[in-house]
């Protein structure tokens, strides 16, 4: 899992009653850039929640285009 987007739970049955069971899912991009969903247990969900990378909108000083920055050393994808 290269980049984790979110961790959330989904109910097993459609109604949200006391009988419905929660299943935790991790949403992420893999090494090839494909969007994936993986089921995990409650302890793994807590771990993956700490691994979420928050993106910040950055502006390139050369071409003045907006893009999402996840690291401080990110280069503008338009100016490469």
Secondary structure, 3 states (H helix, E strand, C coil): CCEEEEEEEEECCCCCCCCCCEEEEEEEECCCCCEEEEEECHHHHHHHHHCCCCCEEEECCCCCCEEEECCCCCCCCCCC
